[in-house]
């Protein structure tokens, strides 16, 4: 291993390690400012110790225009959706300029230049480290609260922020490697900072917004690839078909995960964290349920319902109709007696459709960290 590669590996590991340490020791108050300083310092280190390599970017200006216009179109469509979902007022303060906008802009500029520098080395290890580090930085730029707060907040972070960030950084890696850092810098600044600058914002459901942010980068990447990336004649039709199939499966899989975890579409996913249904559904299993929409409920069906501000998965053991109100009495299969009281249609979240054994164990382990 030559000295240039050693410097690259050592500095890459320090970069990722320092970033992980930063997000663990700092709260949300000073995080944006700390990220700006962190990115500037490491840009200087990379610029000093890592050998400069140029990137051939023939279509640099065209791609820069496409990325900028795409960001502006996304913002425009986002505000048009307010005609359907309505708007809520946001309070713009001049302090936002120094608290958020300037630190975010500095962080994006320097971190993307670091990505460009690392990718220019054409080293797989450096590429992987830069992808992981830049994903983490983007997540930290988008969150408002401590990521190690409540478990539900963490769960929401994964589905609404982390998954879209993963696909977005696939696009950023593709762009930076071929066309440099500037297209990414302008695109990200527009996408991330515009909520701080507007007096009102569309009340778009978070899941729908995450779904759009999940798909847009991949669609944009495929569009730019079709315009400017020359096809290699050596690649067989079979290889192309496999690549297309894998990309399609990845898109649908991640979109499906967002839809299920968010529980804001027709189907939702829930992890079983207790042993009250042991036998039928065990602790650590995951269940997929269909959102309740006045379906006919029968005895013996397993429901997902709200009780004591928590989602519960129990079986219906009796149904009564009293004064026009339908009352459902429920019980956990492993419990000795029925649940206290009853639930009504207003309490029902969904009807169980499928169980997946052991899928929820990673979530259970994460949940334990928050206790």
C-alpha positions as CSV (number, residue, x, y, z in Angstrom):
1,X,0.0,0.0,0.0
2,X,1.5,3.3,-1.0
3,X,1.7,6.4,1.2
4,X,-1.2,8.2,-0.6
5,X,-3.5,5.4,0.0
6,X,-2.5,5.1,3.6
7,X,-3.3,8.8,4.1
8,X,-6.6,8.4,2.4
9,X,-7.6,5.4,4.6
10,X,-6.5,6.9,7.9
11,X,-8.1,10.3,7.2
12,X,-11.3,8.5,6.0
13,X,-11.6,6.5,9.2
14,X,-10.9,9.6,11.4
15,X,-13.6,11.5,9.4
16,X,-16.2,8.8,10.0
17,X,-15.2,8.2,13.6
18,X,-15.2,11.9,14.5
19,X,-18.6,12.3,12.9
20,X,-20.1,9.5,14.9
21,X,-18.6,10.9,18.1
22,X,-20.0,14.4,17.2
23,X,-23.6,13.1,16.8
24,X,-23.4,11.2,20.1
25,X,-22.1,14.0,22.3
26,X,-24.0,17.0,20.9
27,X,-27.7,17.8,21.3
28,X,-29.8,19.5,18.6
29,X,-29.1,23.0,19.8
30,X,-25.6,23.4,18.5
31,X,-25.5,20.5,16.0
32,X,-25.9,22.5,12.8
33,X,-23.2,24.9,13.8
34,X,-20.9,22.1,14.9
35,X,-21.5,20.3,11.6
36,X,-20.4,23.4,9.7
37,X,-17.2,23.7,11.7
38,X,-16.6,20.0,11.4
39,X,-17.0,19.9,7.6
40,X,-14.8,23.0,7.1
41,X,-12.0,21.5,9.2
42,X,-12.0,18.1,7.5
43,X,-12.2,19.8,4.1
44,X,-9.0,21.5,4.9
45,X,-7.4,18.3,6.1
46,X,-8.5,16.4,3.0
47,X,-7.3,19.2,0.8
48,X,-3.9,19.3,2.5
49,X,-3.1,15.6,2.8
50,X,-5.0,13.9,-0.1
51,X,-3.6,14.1,-3.6
52,X,-5.7,16.2,-6.0
53,X,-7.3,14.3,-8.9
54,X,-9.4,16.0,-11.5
55,X,-12.9,14.8,-12.6
56,X,-13.8,14.8,-16.3
57,X,-17.1,16.6,-16.3
58,X,-17.9,17.3,-19.9
59,X,-21.6,17.9,-19.3
60,X,-21.0,19.8,-16.0
61,X,-23.2,22.8,-16.9
62,X,-26.1,20.8,-18.3
63,X,-26.2,18.6,-15.2
64,X,-25.9,21.6,-13.0
65,X,-29.0,23.1,-14.7
66,X,-30.9,19.9,-14.5
67,X,-30.3,19.4,-10.8
68,X,-31.2,23.1,-10.0
69,X,-34.4,23.0,-12.1
70,X,-35.4,19.7,-10.6
71,X,-35.0,21.1,-7.1
72,X,-37.1,24.2,-8.0
73,X,-39.7,21.9,-9.6
74,X,-39.9,19.8,-6.5
75,X,-40.4,22.9,-4.3
76,X,-43.0,24.2,-6.7
77,X,-45.0,20.9,-6.8
78,X,-44.7,20.7,-3.0
79,X,-46.4,24.0,-2.6
80,X,-49.0,23.2,-5.2
81,X,-50.1,20.2,-3.0
82,X,-51.1,22.8,-0.4
83,X,-54.2,23.4,-2.5
84,X,-55.3,19.9,-1.5
85,X,-53.8,19.5,2.0
86,X,-54.0,23.1,3.1
87,X,-51.2,25.2,4.7
88,X,-49.9,25.9,8.1
89,X,-48.1,29.1,9.2
90,X,-44.4,29.0,10.0
91,X,-42.6,31.8,11.8
92,X,-39.6,33.1,10.0
93,X,-37.0,34.7,12.3
94,X,-33.8,36.5,11.3
95,X,-32.0,34.3,13.8
96,X,-32.7,31.3,11.5
97,X,-30.2,32.8,9.1
98,X,-27.3,32.2,11.6
99,X,-28.9,29.3,13.4
100,X,-29.8,27.1,10.4
101,X,-29.3,28.5,6.9
102,X,-25.7,29.6,7.1
103,X,-24.4,26.5,9.0
104,X,-26.4,24.2,6.7
105,X,-25.1,25.9,3.6
106,X,-21.5,25.7,4.9
107,X,-21.9,22.1,5.8
108,X,-23.3,21.1,2.4
109,X,-20.6,23.0,0.5
110,X,-17.7,21.5,2.4
111,X,-19.1,18.0,2.8
112,X,-19.8,17.7,-0.9
113,X,-16.3,18.9,-1.7
114,X,-15.0,16.2,0.6
115,X,-17.2,13.6,-1.3
116,X,-15.8,14.9,-4.6
117,X,-12.2,14.6,-3.3
118,X,-12.7,11.1,-1.9
119,X,-14.5,9.8,-5.0
120,X,-11.8,11.2,-7.3
121,X,-9.4,8.8,-5.7
122,X,-11.3,5.9,-7.3
123,X,-11.0,3.7,-4.2
124,X,-13.9,1.5,-3.1
125,X,-13.1,1.9,0.6
126,X,-13.0,5.7,0.4
127,X,-16.2,5.6,-1.6
128,X,-18.0,3.5,1.0
129,X,-16.8,5.7,3.9
130,X,-17.8,8.9,2.1
131,X,-21.3,7.4,1.3
132,X,-21.8,6.4,5.0
133,X,-20.5,9.7,6.3
134,X,-22.5,11.9,4.0
135,X,-25.7,10.0,4.7
136,X,-25.1,10.6,8.4
137,X,-24.5,14.3,7.8
138,X,-27.6,14.7,5.7
139,X,-29.7,13.0,8.4
140,X,-28.3,15.3,11.0
141,X,-29.1,18.3,8.8
142,X,-32.7,17.2,8.5
143,X,-33.5,16.4,12.1
144,X,-34.7,18.9,14.7
145,X,-34.5,16.7,17.8
146,X,-32.1,14.4,19.5
147,X,-32.0,11.1,17.5
148,X,-31.7,9.2,20.8
149,X,-35.0,10.5,22.3
150,X,-38.2,8.5,22.3
151,X,-38.3,5.3,20.5
152,X,-41.3,6.4,18.4
153,X,-39.4,9.4,17.3
154,X,-36.4,7.2,16.3
155,X,-38.8,4.9,14.4
156,X,-40.2,7.9,12.5
157,X,-36.7,9.1,11.8
158,X,-35.8,5.8,10.1
159,X,-38.8,5.7,7.8
160,X,-39.2,9.5,7.0
161,X,-35.6,10.6,6.9
162,X,-33.0,7.8,6.8
163,X,-34.5,5.8,3.8
164,X,-35.0,8.9,1.6
165,X,-31.4,10.0,2.6
166,X,-30.0,6.6,1.5
167,X,-31.5,7.0,-2.0
168,X,-30.6,10.7,-2.3
169,X,-27.0,9.8,-1.6
170,X,-27.0,7.3,-4.4
171,X,-27.8,10.2,-6.7
172,X,-25.2,12.5,-5.0
173,X,-22.5,9.8,-5.4
174,X,-23.4,9.3,-9.1
175,X,-23.3,13.1,-9.8
176,X,-20.2,13.9,-7.8
177,X,-18.2,11.1,-9.4
178,X,-19.0,12.3,-12.9
179,X,-19.8,16.0,-12.7
180,X,-18.2,17.4,-9.6
181,X,-19.7,18.8,-6.3
182,X,-21.4,21.9,-7.5
183,X,-24.7,20.3,-8.9
184,X,-25.1,18.5,-5.6
185,X,-24.4,21.7,-3.6
186,X,-27.0,23.8,-5.3
187,X,-29.6,21.0,-5.3
188,X,-29.2,20.2,-1.6
189,X,-29.1,23.8,-0.5
190,X,-32.4,24.5,-2.2
191,X,-34.1,21.3,-1.0
192,X,-32.9,21.5,2.6
193,X,-33.1,25.3,3.4
194,X,-36.3,26.4,1.7
195,X,-38.6,25.3,4.7
196,X,-36.7,27.9,6.9
197,X,-37.4,30.7,4.4
198,X,-41.2,30.4,3.8
199,X,-43.9,32.0,5.9
200,X,-46.2,29.1,5.3
201,X,-45.8,25.4,4.4
202,X,-48.2,22.8,2.9
203,X,-49.6,20.4,5.4
204,X,-48.5,17.4,3.3
205,X,-48.5,14.1,5.2
206,X,-45.0,13.2,6.2
207,X,-45.2,9.7,4.7
208,X,-46.2,11.1,1.3
209,X,-43.4,13.6,1.4
210,X,-40.9,10.8,2.4
211,X,-42.2,8.7,-0.5
212,X,-41.6,11.5,-3.0
213,X,-38.1,12.1,-1.6
214,X,-37.4,8.4,-1.8
215,X,-38.2,8.1,-5.5
216,X,-37.2,11.5,-6.9
217,X,-33.4,11.0,-6.6
218,X,-33.5,7.6,-8.3
219,X,-35.7,9.0,-11.2
220,X,-33.4,12.0,-11.6
221,X,-30.4,9.7,-11.7
222,X,-31.9,7.5,-14.3
223,X,-32.9,10.5,-16.4
224,X,-29.3,12.0,-16.3
225,X,-27.8,8.6,-17.0
226,X,-30.0,8.2,-20.1
227,X,-28.9,11.6,-21.4
228,X,-25.2,11.6,-20.7
229,X,-23.8,8.2,-19.8
230,X,-22.6,6.3,-22.8
231,X,-23.6,2.6,-22.8
232,X,-20.7,0.2,-22.9
233,X,-21.0,-2.2,-25.8
234,X,-19.4,-5.0,-23.8
235,X,-22.4,-5.1,-21.4
236,X,-24.7,-7.9,-22.5
237,X,-28.5,-7.6,-22.6
238,X,-28.7,-10.1,-19.8
239,X,-26.5,-7.9,-17.5
240,X,-28.6,-4.8,-18.4
241,X,-31.8,-6.7,-17.6
242,X,-30.3,-7.9,-14.2
243,X,-29.2,-4.3,-13.4
244,X,-32.6,-2.8,-14.3
245,X,-34.4,-5.5,-12.3
246,X,-32.3,-5.0,-9.2
247,X,-32.8,-1.2,-9.4
248,X,-36.6,-1.7,-9.7
249,X,-36.7,-4.1,-6.9
250,X,-34.7,-1.8,-4.6
251,X,-37.0,1.1,-5.4
252,X,-40.1,-0.8,-4.7
253,X,-38.7,-2.5,-1.6
254,X,-37.6,0.8,0.0
255,X,-40.9,2.5,-1.0
256,X,-42.8,-0.3,0.5
257,X,-40.9,-0.2,3.8
258,X,-41.6,3.6,4.1
259,X,-45.3,3.0,3.4
260,X,-45.5,0.2,6.0
261,X,-43.5,1.8,8.7
262,X,-45.3,5.1,8.4
263,X,-48.7,3.4,8.8
264,X,-50.2,6.3,6.8
265,X,-51.2,4.2,3.7
266,X,-53.7,1.3,3.4
267,X,-51.3,-1.2,5.1
268,X,-49.2,-0.7,8.1
269,X,-46.5,-2.7,9.9
270,X,-46.2,-3.2,13.7
271,X,-43.7,-5.0,15.8
272,X,-45.0,-7.2,18.6
273,X,-43.2,-6.2,21.9
274,X,-45.2,-8.3,24.4
275,X,-46.1,-11.9,25.0
276,X,-49.9,-11.5,25.3
277,X,-50.5,-13.2,22.0
278,X,-47.9,-15.9,22.4
279,X,-48.8,-19.0,20.4
280,X,-50.5,-17.1,17.6
281,X,-48.1,-14.2,17.5
282,X,-44.9,-14.2,19.5
283,X,-42.8,-11.4,20.8
284,X,-40.4,-10.2,18.1
285,X,-42.8,-11.1,15.3
286,X,-44.0,-8.3,13.0
287,X,-47.6,-8.0,11.7
288,X,-49.0,-6.3,8.7
289,X,-52.5,-4.9,9.1
290,X,-55.0,-3.3,6.8
291,X,-56.3,0.2,7.9
292,X,-59.8,0.0,9.4
293,X,-62.4,1.6,7.1
294,X,-65.7,0.4,8.5
295,X,-65.1,-3.2,7.5
296,X,-67.3,-5.8,9.2
297,X,-65.6,-7.2,12.3
298,X,-66.3,-10.7,13.4
299,X,-65.5,-12.7,16.6
300,X,-62.1,-14.4,16.4
301,X,-60.5,-11.7,14.2
302,X,-57.3,-10.1,15.5
303,X,-57.4,-6.3,15.6
304,X,-54.9,-3.5,16.0
305,X,-56.5,-0.9,18.2
306,X,-55.6,2.1,20.4
307,X,-55.9,1.6,24.2
308,X,-54.3,3.7,26.9
309,X,-52.4,5.6,24.2
310,X,-50.8,2.5,22.8
311,X,-51.4,0.2,19.9
312,X,-52.5,-3.2,21.0
313,X,-52.9,-6.4,18.9
314,X,-55.5,-8.7,20.5
315,X,-58.3,-11.0,19.4
316,X,-62.0,-10.1,19.4
317,X,-63.9,-12.5,21.8
318,X,-67.3,-10.9,22.0
319,X,-69.3,-8.2,20.2
320,X,-72.3,-6.3,21.6
321,X,-74.5,-3.6,20.1
322,X,-75.8,-1.3,22.9
323,X,-77.9,1.9,22.0
324,X,-76.5,1.9,18.5
325,X,-72.9,1.6,19.7
326,X,-70.9,-1.5,18.7
327,X,-68.6,-2.7,21.5
328,X,-65.8,-5.1,21.0
329,X,-64.4,-7.1,23.8
330,X,-60.8,-8.3,23.3
331,X,-58.3,-10.7,24.8
332,X,-54.7,-11.7,24.4
333,X,-54.5,-15.4,23.5
334,X,-51.9,-15.9,26.3
335,X,-53.7,-13.8,28.9
336,X,-55.9,-15.4,31.6
337,X,-58.8,-13.0,31.2
338,X,-60.4,-10.5,28.8
339,X,-59.0,-7.0,28.4
340,X,-60.4,-4.4,30.8
341,X,-63.5,-2.7,29.3
342,X,-64.2,-2.6,25.6
343,X,-63.3,-0.8,22.4
344,X,-65.4,0.9,19.8
345,X,-65.0,1.5,16.0
346,X,-63.2,4.8,16.8
347,X,-60.5,2.8,18.7
348,X,-59.8,0.4,15.8
349,X,-56.6,1.0,13.8
350,X,-56.7,-2.0,11.5
351,X,-57.3,-5.6,10.9
352,X,-54.5,-8.2,11.0
353,X,-53.6,-9.6,7.5
354,X,-50.2,-11.2,7.9
355,X,-47.6,-12.1,10.4
356,X,-43.9,-12.3,9.7
357,X,-41.9,-14.3,12.3
358,X,-38.8,-12.9,13.9
359,X,-38.7,-9.7,11.7
360,X,-39.3,-7.4,14.7
361,X,-36.3,-8.6,16.8
362,X,-33.9,-5.8,15.6
363,X,-36.6,-3.3,16.5
364,X,-37.1,-4.9,19.9
365,X,-33.3,-4.6,20.6
366,X,-33.3,-0.9,19.5
367,X,-36.3,-0.2,21.7
368,X,-34.4,-1.6,24.7
369,X,-31.8,1.1,24.2
370,X,-34.4,3.8,24.9
371,X,-35.5,2.4,28.2
